[in-house]
Amino acid sequence: MFDAAEIKRLIGAGLPCDFIDVVGDDGVHFAAIVVSARFEGMSTLNQHRAVKETLGKLMGNEIHALQLKTYTPARWAEVAADLGY
């Protein structure tokens, strides 16, 4: 089982991020917000793939589910306050 802090560390180690927030308390289901300039010009699907690639074989195994919200820095500047950040 994993904790949210480890998921956050793995994402940050594999992807240059401006902001990462990961929650989940049962060890297998998580939700994350990831903000990265690398997402510029990428579809949402490809943004999510980029994040999941940082977790490799853990996805679908130790990590059963990861709900993602991904943003470019510009979009994050627009929505962060509305999301309570």
PyMOL commands that set and color helices and strands:
alter all, ss='L'
color gray80, all
select helices_A, chain A and resi 4-14+37-39+44-53+56-58+73-79
alter helices_A, ss='H'
color red, helices_A
select strands_A, chain A and resi 19-23+29-35+65-71
alter strands_A, ss='S'
color yellow, strands_A
deselect
rebuild
show_as cartoon
